[in-house]
């Protein structure tokens, strides 16, 4: 379906990269259109929207890896945990 033989380009893999690219584009437009001042959250460090997106993506990767290690199988519950985690990061970090 997708060109390139070095990686398993399935629809879910392609959607993952399209969504990440879309998020980066959206956050760039938001930063230009609506500049923000950094805020200090529960971590005690100043963060911006981009910082919180990075923390969310990094934490979600570890949640998914942990899910695969302990439970294997489908990642639907891990996705739900990641969405809750991302909402918490954007709210309190």
Phi and psi in degrees as GROMACS dihedral restraints (atoms count N, CA, C in turn):
[ dihedral_restraints ]
;  ai    aj    ak    al  type     phi  dphi    fc
    3     4     5     6     1  -110.5    20    10
    4     5     6     7     1   146.0    20    10
    6     7     8     9     1   -70.0    20    10
    7     8     9    10     1   157.9    20    10
    9    10    11    12     1   104.4    20    10
   10    11    12    13     1   125.4    20    10
   12    13    14    15     1  -102.2    20    10
   13    14    15    16     1    -4.3    20    10
   15    16    17    18     1   -85.7    20    10
   16    17    18    19     1   -10.4    20    10
   18    19    20    21     1  -141.0    20    10
   19    20    21    22     1   148.6    20    10
   21    22    23    24     1   -77.8    20    10
   22    23    24    25     1    85.1    20    10
   24    25    26    27     1   -80.6    20    10
   25    26    27    28     1    85.0    20    10
   27    28    29    30     1   -95.8    20    10
   28    29    30    31     1   170.6    20    10
   30    31    32    33     1   -59.7    20    10
   31    32    33    34     1   -45.2    20    10
   33    34    35    36     1   -60.9    20    10
   34    35    36    37     1   -37.6    20    10
   36    37    38    39     1   -65.9    20    10
   37    38    39    40     1   -44.6    20    10
   39    40    41    42     1   -63.6    20    10
   40    41    42    43     1   -42.9    20    10
   42    43    44    45     1   -61.4    20    10
   43    44    45    46     1   -39.6    20    10
   45    46    47    48     1   -56.7    20    10
   46    47    48    49     1   -49.8    20    10
   48    49    50    51     1   -69.8    20    10
   49    50    51    52     1   -34.8    20    10
   51    52    53    54     1   -64.8    20    10
   52    53    54    55     1   -40.1    20    10
   54    55    56    57     1   -66.4    20    10
   55    56    57    58     1   -42.3    20    10
   57    58    59    60     1   -62.5    20    10
   58    59    60    61     1   -44.6    20    10
   60    61    62    63     1   -62.6    20    10
   61    62    63    64     1   -40.2    20    10
   63    64    65    66     1   -64.4    20    10
   64    65    66    67     1   -41.3    20    10
   66    67    68    69     1   -63.0    20    10
   67    68    69    70     1   -43.2    20    10
   69    70    71    72     1   -63.2    20    10
   70    71    72    73     1   -40.6    20    10
   72    73    74    75     1   -65.1    20    10
   73    74    75    76     1   -46.2    20    10
   75    76    77    78     1   -60.2    20    10
   76    77    78    79     1   -44.9    20    10
   78    79    80    81     1   -69.9    20    10
   79    80    81    82     1   -29.8    20    10
   81    82    83    84     1   -67.1    20    10
   82    83    84    85     1   -45.0    20    10
   84    85    86    87     1   -63.4    20    10
   85    86    87    88     1   -42.8    20    10
   87    88    89    90     1   -61.6    20    10
   88    89    90    91     1   -39.3    20    10
   90    91    92    93     1   -66.4    20    10
   91    92    93    94     1   -34.9    20    10
   93    94    95    96     1   -76.5    20    10
   94    95    96    97     1   -44.9    20    10
   96    97    98    99     1   -76.2    20    10
   97    98    99   100     1   -41.0    20    10
   99   100   101   102     1  -129.5    20    10
  100   101   102   103     1    78.5    20    10
  102   103   104   105     1   -59.7    20    10
  103   104   105   106     1   147.5    20    10
  105   106   107   108     1  -127.5    20    10
  106   107   108   109     1   159.0    20    10
  108   109   110   111     1   -96.6    20    10
  109   110   111   112     1   141.5    20    10
  111   112   113   114     1   -59.7    20    10
  112   113   114   115     1   149.7    20    10
  114   115   116   117     1  -124.9    20    10
  115   116   117   118     1   156.2    20    10
  117   118   119   120     1  -102.7    20    10
  118   119   120   121     1   123.9    20    10
  120   121   122   123     1  -109.8    20    10
  121   122   123   124     1  -152.9    20    10
  123   124   125   126     1   -69.0    20    10
  124   125   126   127     1   -20.5    20    10
  126   127   128   129     1   -76.9    20    10
  127   128   129   130     1   -15.7    20    10
  129   130   131   132     1    80.6    20    10
  130   131   132   133     1    14.2    20    10
  132   133   134   135     1  -121.3    20    10
  133   134   135   136     1   155.3    20    10
  135   136   137   138     1   -75.7    20    10
  136   137   138   139     1   131.9    20    10
  138   139   140   141     1  -133.1    20    10
  139   140   141   142     1   150.9    20    10
  141   142   143   144     1  -111.9    20    10
  142   143   144   145     1   179.6    20    10
  144   145   146   147     1   -57.2    20    10
  145   146   147   148     1   -42.6    20    10
  147   148   149   150     1   -64.2    20    10
  148   149   150   151     1   -39.5    20    10
  150   151   152   153     1   -62.4    20    10
  151   152   153   154     1   -44.0    20    10
  153   154   155   156     1   -67.3    20    10
  154   155   156   157     1   -34.0    20    10
  156   157   158   159     1   -63.6    20    10
  157   158   159   160     1   -44.9    20    10
  159   160   161   162     1   -61.8    20    10
  160   161   162   163     1   -44.7    20    10
  162   163   164   165     1   -62.0    20    10
  163   164   165   166     1   -40.0    20    10
  165   166   167   168     1   -64.4    20    10
  166   167   168   169     1   -45.1    20    10
  168   169   170   171     1   -66.5    20    10
  169   170   171   172     1   -41.6    20    10
  171   172   173   174     1   -65.9    20    10
  172   173   174   175     1   -46.2    20    10
  174   175   176   177     1   -62.8    20    10
  175   176   177   178     1   -38.4    20    10
  177   178   179   180     1   -64.5    20    10
  178   179   180   181     1   -36.5    20    10
  180   181   182   183     1   -62.5    20    10
  181   182   183   184     1   -42.9    20    10
  183   184   185   186     1   -69.4    20    10
  184   185   186   187     1   -35.7    20    10
  186   187   188   189     1   -62.0    20    10
  187   188   189   190     1   -44.9    20    10
  189   190   191   192     1   -66.5    20    10
  190   191   192   193     1   -40.7    20    10
  192   193   194   195     1   -64.0    20    10
  193   194   195   196     1   -42.2    20    10
  195   196   197   198     1   -63.5    20    10
  196   197   198   199     1   -40.4    20    10
  198   199   200   201     1   -61.3    20    10
  199   200   201   202     1   -45.9    20    10
  201   202   203   204     1   -62.4    20    10
  202   203   204   205     1   -38.9    20    10
  204   205   206   207     1   -66.2    20    10
  205   206   207   208     1   -46.9    20    10
  207   208   209   210     1   -85.2    20    10
  208   209   210   211     1   -34.9    20    10
  210   211   212   213     1  -119.0    20    10
  211   212   213   214     1   -25.5    20    10
  213   214   215   216     1    64.3    20    10
  214   215   216   217     1  -157.7    20    10
  216   217   218   219     1    59.1    20    10
  217   218   219   220     1  -158.7    20    10
  219   220   221   222     1   -62.3    20    10
  220   221   222   223     1   149.9    20    10
  222   223   224   225     1  -105.1    20    10
  223   224   225   226     1    20.5    20    10
  225   226   227   228     1   -63.7    20    10
  226   227   228   229     1   -41.9    20    10
  228   229   230   231     1   -69.1    20    10
  229   230   231   232     1   -35.0    20    10
  231   232   233   234     1   -64.6    20    10
  232   233   234   235     1   -37.7    20    10
  234   235   236   237     1   -61.9    20    10
  235   236   237   238     1   -42.6    20    10
  237   238   239   240     1   -62.1    20    10
  238   239   240   241     1   -43.5    20    10
  240   241   242   243     1   -62.1    20    10
  241   242   243   244     1   -40.8    20    10
  243   244   245   246     1   -63.7    20    10
  244   245   246   247     1   -39.8    20    10
  246   247   248   249     1   -65.8    20    10
  247   248   249   250     1   -41.0    20    10
  249   250   251   252     1   -64.8    20    10
  250   251   252   253     1   -42.7    20    10
  252   253   254   255     1   -61.4    20    10
  253   254   255   256     1   -45.2    20    10
  255   256   257   258     1   -63.6    20    10
  256   257   258   259     1   -41.6    20    10
  258   259   260   261     1   -62.0    20    10
  259   260   261   262     1   -40.5    20    10
  261   262   263   264     1   -65.6    20    10
  262   263   264   265     1   -41.1    20    10
  264   265   266   267     1   -62.5    20    10
  265   266   267   268     1   -46.9    20    10
  267   268   269   270     1   -68.7    20    10
  268   269   270   271     1   -23.8    20    10
  270   271   272   273     1   -84.1    20    10
  271   272   273   274     1   -45.2    20    10
  273   274   275   276     1  -114.3    20    10
  274   275   276   277     1    -9.2    20    10
